[in-house]
């Protein structure tokens, strides 16, 4: 019987357009060969920031509105969905069904750099104080799930 993680990886790869999957795979392999893991992740964070600038969220009156606006963007790209949770002194963000790890053929920790860049830029644009920092949280072991925390350092 196949492992559930293998099944999720397979389903994620099937959702990636065949015209892009081969290219993205070899692009990622080349980036991994040329950059250290921290450099590759930093590049993905910067790319995420650019993505956020290209797909700005509208003004939002509440955390729920911000979550809905982010999910509207993710929905148009079939990039899963996000859940924002107010945890008192920090904001928790969980992103589910993200195809990026499969597309880049890397783990969710590394691919999460892109998502971290996106969410950090969107939160800053929404009025988050600059002294709060968004960080990716240790993996859940799920290849298509990422968690982030916005809090004071």
C-alpha positions as MATLAB code, in Angstrom:
seq = 'XXXXXXXXXXXXXXXXXXXXXXXXXXXXXXXXXXXXXXXXXXXXXXXXXXXXXXXXXXXXXXXXXXXXXXXXXXXXXXXXXXXXXXXXXXXXXXXXXXXXXXXXXXXXXXXXXXXXXXXXXXXXXXXXXXXXXXXXXXXXXXXXXXXXXXXXX';
ca = [
       0.000    0.000    0.000;
       1.448    3.419   -0.968;
       2.535    5.840    1.708;
       0.114    8.786    2.137;
       2.968   11.271    1.687;
       3.888    9.654   -1.629;
       0.257    9.910   -2.711;
       0.121   13.602   -1.785;
       3.349   14.251   -3.698;
       1.938   12.439   -6.725;
      -1.298   14.440   -6.628;
       0.631   17.683   -6.286;
       2.781   16.865   -9.309;
      -0.318   16.060  -11.352;
      -1.694   19.541  -10.643;
       1.369   21.220  -12.140;
       1.001   21.961  -15.812;
       3.075   19.514  -17.818;
       4.479   22.384  -19.853;
       6.160   23.735  -16.701;
       6.967   20.736  -14.513;
      10.130   19.643  -16.327;
      11.455   23.184  -16.566;
      10.770   23.971  -12.906;
      12.424   20.733  -11.840;
      15.679   21.373  -13.715;
      15.660   25.062  -12.758;
      15.434   24.071   -9.114;
      18.181   21.456   -9.518;
      20.475   24.076  -11.046;
      19.719   26.591   -8.316;
      20.488   23.943   -5.698;
      23.780   23.169   -7.451;
      24.812   26.834   -7.626;
      23.518   28.137   -4.289;
      23.754   27.024   -0.699;
      20.432   26.074    0.871;
      20.288   29.376    2.774;
      21.027   31.338   -0.418;
      18.342   29.415   -2.318;
      15.825   30.045    0.454;
      16.756   33.755    0.579;
      16.175   33.945   -3.192;
      12.747   32.359   -2.742;
      11.913   34.878    0.024;
      12.804   37.748   -2.341;
      10.743   36.187   -5.130;
       7.810   35.886   -2.722;
       8.090   39.587   -1.916;
       7.970   40.409   -5.623;
       4.952   38.143   -6.065;
       3.182   39.983   -3.229;
       3.896   43.321   -4.925;
       2.487   42.001   -8.196;
      -0.615   40.599   -6.491;
      -1.393   43.188   -3.847;
      -4.255   42.552   -1.473;
      -7.034   45.129   -1.100;
      -7.410   47.100    2.112;
      -8.789   44.785    4.792;
     -10.695   45.726    7.931;
     -10.112   42.476    9.807;
      -7.916   39.419    9.991;
     -10.733   37.427    8.404;
     -10.847   39.865    5.493;
      -7.077   39.511    5.062;
      -7.360   35.717    5.042;
     -10.184   35.889    2.483;
      -8.182   38.229    0.237;
      -5.122   35.970    0.393;
      -7.249   32.911   -0.387;
      -8.726   34.683   -3.393;
      -5.198   35.067   -4.811;
      -4.239   31.463   -4.020;
      -7.484   30.182   -5.531;
      -6.839   31.801   -8.899;
      -3.493   29.984   -9.097;
      -4.729   26.721   -7.532;
      -2.131   27.116   -4.795;
      -4.162   25.785   -1.896;
      -5.517   27.893    0.918;
      -4.436   29.666    4.062;
      -5.785   29.962    7.589;
      -4.862   32.947    9.783;
      -5.203   32.524   13.555;
      -4.819   35.186   16.223;
      -2.819   33.462   18.957;
      -2.635   36.384   21.347;
       0.887   37.746   21.135;
       1.439   36.256   17.695;
      -0.304   35.568   14.432;
      -0.246   32.009   13.110;
      -0.537   31.377    9.381;
      -1.033   27.880    8.007;
      -0.874   27.287    4.274;
      -2.357   24.014    3.044;
      -2.172   22.163   -0.292;
       0.723   24.240   -1.615;
       2.082   22.761   -4.862;
       5.417   24.610   -4.721;
       7.474   21.907   -2.966;
       6.425   19.405   -5.646;
       6.984   21.885   -8.484;
      10.507   22.716   -7.292;
      11.157   19.164   -6.094;
      12.271   20.406   -2.683;
      10.889   20.036    0.831;
       8.296   22.361    2.330;
      10.941   24.000    4.548;
      12.881   25.282    1.556;
       9.888   26.081   -0.665;
       8.349   27.890    2.291;
      10.808   30.715    1.697;
       8.637   31.878   -1.189;
       5.482   31.783    0.924;
       7.265   33.542    3.786;
       8.202   36.362    1.417;
       4.639   36.657    0.149;
       3.008   36.696    3.571;
       5.613   39.046    5.073;
       5.044   41.585    2.287;
       1.258   41.292    2.454;
       1.262   41.704    6.244;
       3.550   44.731    6.088;
       1.329   46.319    3.425;
      -1.711   45.599    5.635;
      -0.162   47.610    8.469;
       1.810   45.076   10.465;
       4.431   46.861   12.587;
       7.903   46.435   11.042;
       9.334   45.174   14.351;
       7.211   42.041   14.029;
       8.939   39.301   12.054;
       7.371   36.476   10.081;
       9.192   33.156   10.387;
       8.450   29.716    9.054;
       7.812   27.184   11.785;
       9.305   23.692   11.850;
       7.636   21.347    9.408;
       4.640   19.231   10.134;
       5.999   16.433    7.969;
       3.309   17.181    5.405;
       4.850   17.966    2.007;
       2.187   20.486    1.026;
       1.701   22.302    4.334;
       3.626   25.206    5.803;
       3.198   27.172    9.014;
       4.388   30.666    9.853;
       4.418   32.871   12.931;
       4.341   36.675   13.065;
       5.736   37.877   16.372;
       8.261   40.174   18.015;
      11.795   38.841   17.885;
];
